[in-house]
Amino acid sequence: MVIRIGSRGSVLARWQAEHVQALLLARGHEARIQLITTTGDRVQDRRLESVGGKGAFLKEIEEAMLAGEVELAVHSLKDVPTALPAGLRLCAILERADPRDAVLSARGSRFGDLPAGSVIGTSSLRRQCQVRALRPDLEVADLRGNVDTRIRKLREGSCDAIILALAGLERLGRAGEASEVLDPATFVPAPGQGAIALECRSGDAAVAAAVAPLNHAPTAREVEAERALLQALGGGCNVPLGAHAVTEGRDLRLTAFVGRADGSSLVRAERRGKDPAALGRAVADDLLARGARALLAP
């Protein structure tokens, strides 16, 4: 059986698909990559939430899977909604790369050293909220595009600094361009950031068995807690929300926040626990008890 892998066509998405293909080939499976253009790739002139949120990067790939055109999809887990289409499921989570965010600045400045009035480019509401809360003297500009596009815009002078996921920079061999890697205790990553997720049809036992050895149990536990919190809060990319779980012995420690995009309000919570799903729900309850419900209201 040839496992057809559906992937977006960006450089980073292709790297991830080729990485999974290589892992499958090394285990004796035949695998071929099929590139699919998604709504999120086509529409670059509007905010992501206006075209279906982060799920806009999955829709056409999932449709191809349900139509039997591909057997496996490779996603950045942070782009995967907690509710999947009927007939599909996540079948493996690869070992997570570094989940932290990184600052790239035109002059090599660290985040705390950027001059007042500097412009930071990011389309992420989560990043916008935290930038404004930590550095209200900075300006934030909406900036979409793939990693290469955003770095090019920085070099062309469209902004003074940008914030990107360190994992993407590492995978593209560009981590050395970062001016600073941000501490996740103060600048909380997105749920699932740094992790690659594999999705297949619910009844496809052969593909599920083929990718099962690729699943990394510690990563799967961490992101289960992060995504349980996301699901409990009904969050997506339309609300500034971060969640970061780390393994500490037999426990998990989950840190999370919900805020307003303008940085005027930000609620944080943190807990330790053993059960990932229960921990995610408990931290979500803590956030709600501290006022997050008003921030989540449409």
PAMAR-364103 format. One record per atom (N, C-alpha, C): residue in one letter; x negated, y, z negated. Coordinates in steps of 0.2 Angstrom, whole numbers, padded with zeros to 4 digits, always signed. Each point is the difference from the previous one (the first is absolute). Layout:
aXYZ...
This chain:
m-0004-0006+0000m+0004+0006+0000m-0004+0006+0000v+0001+0005+0004v-0003+0006+0000v+0004+0005-0004i-0003+0003-0005i+0003+0005-0004i+0000+0007+0003r+0005+0003+0002r+0000+0006+0003r+0001+0006-0005i-0005+0004-0001i+0000+0005-0005i+0002+0007+0003g+0005+0002-0003g+0003+0007+0002g-0004+0005-0004s-0002+0005+0004s-0004+0006-0004s+0001+0006+0004r+0000+0006-0004r+0000+0007+0003r-0007+0000+0004g+0000+0005+0004g-0006+0001+0004g-0005+0005-0002s+0001+0003-0006s-0006+0004-0003s-0006-0003-0001v-0005+0003+0000v-0007-0003-0002v+0000-0004-0006l+0003+0003-0006l+0000-0003-0006l+0005-0006+0000a+0006+0000+0003a+0004-0005+0001a-0003-0006+0004r-0004+0002+0005r-0003-0006+0004r-0006-0003-0004w-0003+0004-0004w-0005-0003-0005w+0003-0005-0004q+0006+0002-0003q+0003-0005-0005q+0002-0006+0003a+0003+0001+0006a+0003-0006+0004a-0006-0005+0002e-0006+0003+0002e-0005-0004+0002e-0004-0003-0006h+0001+0003-0005h-0003-0003-0007h+0004-0006-0001v+0007+0000+0000v+0004-0005-0001v-0001-0006+0005q+0000+0002+0006q-0002-0004+0006q-0006-0004-0002a-0005+0003-0002a-0007-0003-0001a+0001-0005-0006l+0004+0002-0005l+0001-0005-0006l+0004-0006+0002l+0004+0001+0005l+0004-0006+0002l-0004-0005+0005l-0004+0004+0004l-0004-0004+0005l-0005-0004-0004a-0003+0003-0006a-0005-0004-0004a+0003-0006-0003r+0007+0000-0001r+0003-0006-0003r+0003-0004+0005g-0002+0000+0007g+0002-0004+0005g+0007+0001+0003h+0003+0006-0001h+0006+0002+0003h-0001+0004+0006e+0004-0001+0006e+0000+0005+0005e+0004+0006-0001a-0003+0006+0001a+0004+0006-0001a-0002+0005+0005r+0005+0004+0002r+0000+0005+0006r+0003+0006-0003i-0002+0006+0002i+0002+0006-0003i+0005+0003+0006q+0006+0003-0002q+0004+0003+0005q+0001+0007-0003l-0002+0005+0004l+0001+0007-0003l+0007+0003+0002i+0003+0003-0005i+0007+0002+0000i+0000+0008-0002t+0003+0004+0004t+0001+0007-0002t+0006+0001-0004t-0001+0003-0006t+0006+0001-0004t+0002+0007+0000t+0006+0001-0003t+0003+0007+0000t-0005+0005-0004g-0003-0002-0005g-0004+0004-0004g-0006+0002+0004d-0002-0004+0005d-0006+0002+0004d+0002+0005+0006r+0006-0001+0002r+0003+0004+0006r+0001+0007-0003v+0003+0001-0006v+0003+0006-0002v-0005+0003-0005q-0004+0005+0003q-0005+0004-0004q+0002+0007-0002d+0005+0002+0002d+0002+0007-0001d+0005+0002-0005r+0002-0006-0004r+0005+0001-0005r-0002-0004-0006r+0002+0002-0006r-0002-0003-0006r+0003-0007+0000l-0004-0005-0003l+0001-0007+0000l+0007-0002-0002e+0002+0003-0006e+0007-0002-0002e+0005+0002+0004s-0001+0004+0005s+0006+0002+0005s+0000-0005+0006v-0004-0005+0000v+0000-0005+0005v+0000-0007-0003g+0003+0000-0006g+0000-0007-0003g-0005-0001-0006g-0004+0005-0002g-0004-0002-0005g-0006-0004+0002k-0003-0003-0005k-0006-0004+0002k+0002-0007+0004g+0006-0001+0000g+0003-0006+0004g-0001+0001+0007a-0001+0007+0002a+0000+0001+0007a-0006-0003+0003f-0005-0002-0004f-0006-0003+0002f+0001-0008+0001l+0006-0002-0002l+0001-0008+0000l+0005-0002+0005k+0005+0005+0001k+0007-0002+0003k-0001-0004+0007e-0004+0002+0004e-0001-0004+0007e-0003-0006-0001i-0005+0000-0005i-0004-0007-0001i+0005-0005-0003e+0004+0002-0005e+0004-0004-0003e+0006-0003+0005e+0002+0005+0005e+0005-0002+0005e-0003-0005+0004a-0007+0000+0002a-0003-0004+0004a-0001-0007-0003m-0001+0000-0007m+0000-0006-0003m+0006-0004+0000l+0006+0004-0002l+0006-0003+0000l+0003-0003+0007a-0003+0003+0005a+0002-0002+0007a-0005-0006+0002g-0004-0002-0004g-0005-0005+0002g-0006+0001+0004e-0001+0007+0001e-0006+0002+0004e-0006+0000-0003v+0000+0000-0007v-0007-0001-0004v+0002-0004-0006e-0005-0003-0003e+0002-0004-0006e-0003+0003-0006l-0004+0005+0000l-0003+0003-0006l-0001+0007+0001a+0001+0004-0005a-0001+0008+0000a-0005+0001-0005v-0005+0005+0001v-0005+0002-0004v+0002+0008-0002h+0000+0001-0006h+0002+0007-0002h-0004+0002-0006s-0001+0007+0000s-0003+0003-0006s+0006+0000-0005l-0001-0004-0006l+0006-0001-0004l+0003+0007-0003k-0004+0005+0000k+0003+0006-0002k+0006+0003+0004d+0000-0003+0007d+0005+0002+0005d+0006-0004+0000v+0000-0005-0004v+0005-0006+0000v+0006+0002-0005p+0006+0001+0002p+0005+0002-0005p+0001-0007-0005t+0003+0002-0006t+0001-0006-0004t+0006-0005+0002a+0005+0003+0004a+0005-0004+0003a-0002-0002+0008l-0001-0006+0001l-0001-0002+0007l+0006-0002+0004p+0000+0000+0006p+0005-0003+0004p+0002-0007-0001a+0006-0002+0000a+0002-0007-0001a-0003-0004+0005g-0003-0006-0002g-0004-0004+0004g-0007+0001+0000l-0003+0005-0004l-0007+0001+0000l-0002+0000-0007r-0006-0002-0001r-0003+0000-0007r-0008+0002+0000l-0002+0002-0005l-0008+0001-0001l-0002-0007-0002c-0005-0003+0004c-0003-0006-0001c-0007-0001-0003a-0003+0006+0000a-0007+0000-0003a-0002+0007-0001i-0004+0002-0006i-0003+0006-0001i-0007-0001+0000l-0004+0003+0004l-0007-0001+0000l-0004+0004-0006e-0006-0002-0002e-0003+0003-0005e-0001+0008+0001r+0002+0004-0005r+0000+0007+0001r-0006+0003+0001a-0001+0005+0004a-0006+0004+0001a+0001+0006-0006d-0005+0004+0000d+0001+0006-0005d+0006+0004+0001p+0004+0000-0005p+0007+0003+0001p+0000+0008-0001r-0006+0003-0001r+0000+0007-0002r+0000+0004+0006d+0002+0007-0001d+0000+0005+0005d-0007+0003+0000a-0002+0003+0006a-0006+0003+0001a+0001+0007+0003v-0004+0005-0002v+0000+0007+0003v-0005+0000+0005l+0001+0003+0006l-0005+0002+0005l+0001+0008+0001s-0005+0003-0001s+0000+0007+0000s-0005+0003+0005a+0001+0005+0003a-0004+0003+0006a-0007+0002-0003r+0000+0002-0006r-0007+0002-0002r-0003-0005-0006g+0003-0006+0000g-0002-0005-0005g+0002+0001-0007s+0005+0005-0001s+0002+0002-0007s+0004-0006-0003r-0001-0001-0007r+0004-0004-0004r+0007+0004-0001f+0005-0004-0001f+0007+0002-0001f+0000+0006-0005g-0003-0001-0006g+0000+0005-0005g-0004+0007+0002d-0004-0001+0005d-0005+0006+0002d+0003+0003+0006l+0005-0002+0003l+0003+0004+0006l+0002+0007-0002p-0002+0005+0004p+0002+0007-0002p+0007+0001+0000a+0003+0004-0004a+0007+0002-0001a+0002+0002+0007g+0006-0002+0002g+0002+0002+0007g-0002-0005+0005s-0004-0005-0001s-0002-0005+0005s+0007-0004+0002v+0000-0002+0006v+0005-0004+0003v-0001-0007+0000i+0004-0004-0003i-0001-0008+0000i+0006-0002+0004g-0002-0005+0005g+0004-0003+0005g+0002-0007-0002t+0007-0001-0001t+0003-0006-0001t+0007+0000+0001s+0003-0005+0003s+0007-0001+0001s+0003-0004-0006s-0004-0003-0004s+0003-0004-0006s+0003+0005-0005l+0006-0001-0002l+0003+0003-0006l-0003-0001-0006r-0002-0006-0001r-0004-0003-0006r-0006+0005-0001r-0004+0000+0006r-0006+0004-0001r+0001+0007-0001q+0005+0003+0004q+0002+0007+0000q+0002+0002-0008c+0004-0004-0003c+0002+0001-0007c-0006+0000-0004q-0005-0005+0000q-0005+0000-0005q-0005+0006+0002v-0001+0001+0006v-0005+0006+0002v+0003+0006-0004r+0006+0002+0001r+0003+0006-0002r+0001+0000-0008a+0001-0006-0003a+0000+0000-0007a-0007+0001-0003l-0005-0003+0003l-0007+0000-0002l-0004+0007+0002r+0002+0002+0006r-0003+0006+0002r+0005+0005+0003p+0004+0003-0004p+0005+0005+0003p-0003+0006+0004d-0006+0001+0000d-0003+0005+0003d-0002-0002+0008l+0001-0006+0001l-0001-0002+0007l+0006+0000+0005e-0001+0000+0006e+0006+0000+0005e+0000-0007+0003v+0006-0003+0001v+0001-0006+0003v+0003+0000+0007a-0003-0003+0005a+0003+0000+0007a+0002-0007+0002d+0006+0000+0003d+0002-0007+0002d-0005-0002+0006l-0002-0006-0001l-0005-0003+0005l+0001-0007+0002r+0003-0002+0005r+0001-0007+0002r-0005-0002+0005g+0000-0007+0002g-0005-0003+0005g-0004-0005-0004n-0003-0004+0005n-0004-0005-0003n-0007+0002-0003v-0004-0004-0003v-0006+0002-0004v-0004+0004+0005d-0002-0002+0006d-0004+0004+0004d+0003+0007+0002t+0006+0000+0001t+0004+0006+0002t-0001+0005-0006r+0001-0002-0006r+0000+0005-0005r-0007+0002-0002i-0005-0004+0001i-0007+0002-0001i-0002+0005+0005r+0002-0002+0007r-0001+0005+0005r+0003+0007-0001k+0006+0000-0003k+0003+0007-0001k-0004+0003-0006l-0002-0004-0005l-0004+0004-0005l-0007+0003+0003r-0003-0004+0004r-0006+0002+0003r+0001+0006+0005e+0006+0001+0003e+0002+0005+0004e+0002+0006-0003g+0001+0000-0007g+0001+0006-0004g+0008+0001-0001s+0004-0006+0001s+0007+0001-0002s+0002+0001-0007c-0005-0003-0004c+0000+0001-0007c-0006-0001-0003d-0001+0001-0007d-0006+0000-0003d-0002-0006-0003a+0005-0004-0001a-0001-0007-0003a+0006-0004+0001i-0001-0007+0000i+0006-0005+0001i-0001-0005-0005i+0005-0004-0001i+0000-0005-0005i+0003-0007+0004l-0004-0005+0000l+0001-0006+0003l-0001-0006-0005a+0003-0006+0002a-0001-0006-0004a-0007-0002+0001l-0004-0001-0005l-0007-0003+0001l+0000-0006+0003a+0005-0005-0001a-0001-0006+0004a+0000+0000+0007g+0004+0005+0003g+0000+0001+0007g-0007+0003+0003l-0003+0004-0004l-0006+0003+0002l-0006-0006-0001e+0001-0004-0005e-0005-0006+0000e+0001-0004+0006r+0006-0002+0001r+0001-0005+0006r-0002+0003+0007l+0000+0006+0000l-0003+0003+0007l-0007+0003-0001g-0003-0002-0005g-0007+0002-0001g-0002+0007-0001r+0005+0004-0003r+0000+0007-0001r+0000+0002-0007a-0001-0004-0004a+0001+0002-0008a-0006+0005-0001g-0005-0001+0003g-0006+0005-0001g+0002+0007+0001e+0005+0002+0004e+0002+0006+0001e+0004+0004-0006a+0002-0004-0005a+0004+0002-0005a-0004+0005-0005s+0003+0005-0002s-0004+0005-0005s+0001-0003-0007e+0006-0003-0001e+0001-0002-0007e+0005-0006+0000v+0000-0005-0004v+0005-0005-0001v+0004+0002-0006l+0006+0001+0000l+0004+0002-0005l+0002-0005-0006d-0001+0002-0006d+0002-0005-0005d+0007-0002+0000p+0002-0006+0000p+0007-0002+0000p+0004+0001-0006a-0004+0002-0005a+0004+0001-0007a+0003+0007+0001t-0003+0005+0004t+0002+0007+0000t+0003+0001+0007f-0002-0004+0005f+0003+0001+0007f+0003-0007+0002v+0006-0001-0002v+0003-0007+0001v+0001-0002+0007p-0003-0006+0002p+0002-0003+0007p+0007-0002+0001a+0001-0001+0007a+0007-0002+0002a+0001-0008-0002p+0006-0002-0002p+0001-0007-0001p-0003-0004+0006g-0004-0005-0002g-0003-0005+0006g-0006+0003+0003q-0002+0006-0001q-0005+0003+0004q-0007-0004-0001g-0003-0001+0006g-0006-0004+0001g+0002-0008+0001a+0006-0002+0000a+0001-0007+0001a+0003-0001+0007i-0001-0006+0003i+0002-0002+0006i+0006-0005-0001a+0006+0001+0003a+0005-0005-0001a+0001-0004+0007l+0002-0006-0001l+0002-0004+0006l+0007-0002-0001e+0004+0001+0006e+0007-0001+0000e+0002-0005+0005c+0004-0005-0001c+0002-0005+0004c+0008-0001+0000r+0003-0004+0004r+0007-0002+0000r+0001-0005-0006s+0005+0001-0004s+0002-0003-0006s-0001-0008+0001g+0002-0002+0006g+0001-0008+0000g-0006-0002+0004d-0006+0004+0001d-0005-0003+0004d-0005-0003-0005a+0001-0006-0001a-0005-0004-0005a-0007-0001+0002a+0000-0001+0007a-0007-0001+0003a-0005+0006-0001v+0003+0006+0002v-0004+0006-0001v-0001+0002-0007a+0005-0001-0005a-0001+0001-0007a-0006-0004-0002a+0000-0007+0002a-0005-0004-0003a-0007+0002+0003a+0000+0003+0006a-0006+0002+0003a-0004+0006-0004v+0005+0004-0002v-0003+0006-0003v+0000+0000-0008a+0003-0006-0002a+0000+0000-0008a-0007+0000-0003p-0006-0003+0003p-0006+0001-0003p-0003+0007+0000l+0003+0004+0004l-0003+0007+0000l+0003+0005-0005n+0005-0003-0004n+0003+0004-0005n-0005+0000-0006h+0000+0006-0003h-0005+0002-0006h+0005+0001-0006a+0000-0005-0004a+0005+0000-0006a-0001+0006-0004p-0006+0002-0002p-0001+0006-0004p+0003+0007+0003t-0001+0001+0006t+0003+0005+0004t+0007+0000+0000a+0003-0006+0002a+0007-0001+0000a+0003+0002-0006r-0003-0002-0006r+0003+0002-0006r+0000+0007-0001e-0005+0004+0001e-0001+0007-0001e+0006+0003+0005v+0000-0001+0006v+0005+0003+0004v+0007-0002-0001e+0001-0006-0003e+0007-0001-0002e+0002+0004-0005a-0004+0002-0005a+0002+0005-0005a+0001+0007+0003e-0004+0002+0004e+0001+0007+0004e+0006+0000+0004r+0002-0005+0003r+0006+0000+0005r+0006-0002-0004a-0001-0003-0006a+0006-0001-0004a+0002+0007-0003l-0005+0004-0002l+0002+0007-0002l+0003+0004+0005l-0003+0000+0006l+0003+0003+0006l+0007-0002+0002q+0001-0006-0001q+0007-0003+0001q+0005+0003-0005a-0002+0000-0006a+0004+0002-0006a+0002+0007+0001l-0005+0004+0003l+0002+0007+0000l+0003+0002+0007g+0001-0005+0004g+0003+0001+0007g-0005+0005+0004g-0006+0000-0001g-0005+0005+0003g-0002-0002+0007g-0002+0005+0004g-0003-0001+0006g-0004+0006+0001c-0001+0002+0007c-0005+0005+0001c+0004+0007-0001n+0006+0000-0002n+0004+0006+0000n-0001+0003-0007v-0003-0004-0005v-0001+0003-0007v-0008-0001-0001p-0003+0005-0003p-0007-0001-0003p+0000-0005-0005l-0003-0006+0001l-0001-0005-0005l-0006-0004+0001g-0003-0001-0005g-0007-0004+0000g+0001-0006-0005a-0004-0005+0001a+0000-0006-0004a-0006-0004+0001h-0004-0001-0006h-0006-0004+0001h-0001-0005-0006a-0001-0006+0002a+0000-0005-0005a-0007-0003+0000v-0003-0002-0005v-0007-0003-0001v+0001-0006-0004t-0004-0005+0001t-0001-0006-0004t-0005+0001-0006e+0003-0001-0006e-0005+0001-0006e+0001-0007-0004g-0004-0004+0001g+0000-0007-0003g+0006-0004+0003r+0005-0002-0004r+0006-0003+0002r+0006+0005+0001d-0002+0006-0002d+0006+0005+0001d-0001+0004+0006l+0005+0004+0001l+0000+0005+0006l+0001+0007-0004r-0003+0005+0002r+0001+0007-0002r+0003+0004+0006l+0006+0003-0001l+0003+0003+0006l+0001+0008-0002t-0003+0004+0004t+0001+0007-0001t+0004+0003+0006a+0005+0004-0001a+0004+0003+0005a+0002+0007-0001f+0003+0003+0005f+0002+0007-0001f+0006+0001+0005v+0004+0004-0001v+0005+0003+0004v+0000+0008+0000g+0000+0003+0005g+0000+0008+0000g+0004+0003+0005r-0001+0007+0000r+0003+0004+0006r-0006+0001+0005a+0002+0001+0006a-0005+0001+0005a-0004+0007-0001d+0003+0005-0003d-0003+0006-0002d-0004+0000-0006g-0001-0006-0003g-0004-0001-0006g+0002+0004-0006s+0006+0002+0000s+0003+0004-0006s+0002-0005-0006s+0001-0006+0002s+0002-0005-0005s-0003-0007+0001l-0002-0003-0005l-0004-0006+0001l+0001-0004-0006v+0003-0006+0001v+0001-0005-0006v-0004-0006+0001r-0004-0002-0006r-0004-0005+0000r+0001-0006-0005a-0002-0006+0001a+0001-0005-0005a-0005-0006+0002e-0001-0003-0006e-0005-0006+0001e+0002-0005-0005r-0001-0006+0002r+0001-0006-0005r-0005-0006+0002r+0000-0004-0004r-0004-0007+0001r+0005-0005-0001g-0001-0006+0004g+0005-0006-0001g-0003-0005+0004k+0003-0006-0001k-0002-0006+0004k+0004-0002+0006d+0007+0002+0000d+0004-0002+0005d+0001+0006+0005p-0003-0001+0006p+0000+0006+0005p+0006+0004+0001a+0006-0004+0002a+0006+0003+0001a+0003+0003-0006a+0000-0003-0006a+0002+0003-0006a-0004+0006-0002l-0006+0000+0001l-0004+0006-0001l+0002+0006+0005g+0001-0002+0006g+0002+0006+0005g+0006+0003-0002r+0005-0004-0002r+0007+0002-0002r-0001+0004-0007a-0004-0002-0005a-0001+0003-0006a-0003+0007+0001v-0005+0001+0004v-0003+0006+0001v+0005+0005+0004a+0004-0003+0005a+0005+0004+0003a+0005+0003-0005d+0002-0005-0005d+0005+0003-0005d-0003+0005-0004d-0007+0000-0002d-0003+0005-0004d+0000+0007+0004l-0001-0001+0007l+0000+0006+0004l+0007+0003+0000l+0005-0004+0000l+0007+0003+0000l+0002+0003-0006a-0003-0003-0006a+0002+0003-0006a-0004+0006-0001r-0005+0002+0003r-0004+0006+0000r+0002+0005+0005g+0005-0001+0003g+0003+0005+0005g-0001-0001+0007a-0002-0006+0002a-0001-0001+0007a+0007-0001+0004r+0005-0001-0003r+0006-0001+0003r+0002+0006+0004a-0001+0006-0003a+0001+0007+0003a-0004+0001+0006l-0006-0003+0000l-0005+0001+0006l+0002-0005+0005l+0003-0005-0001l+0002-0005+0005l+0007+0002+0003a+0003+0004-0003a+0007+0002+0003a-0001+0003+0007p+0004-0001+0005p+0000+0003+0007p+0001+0007-0001
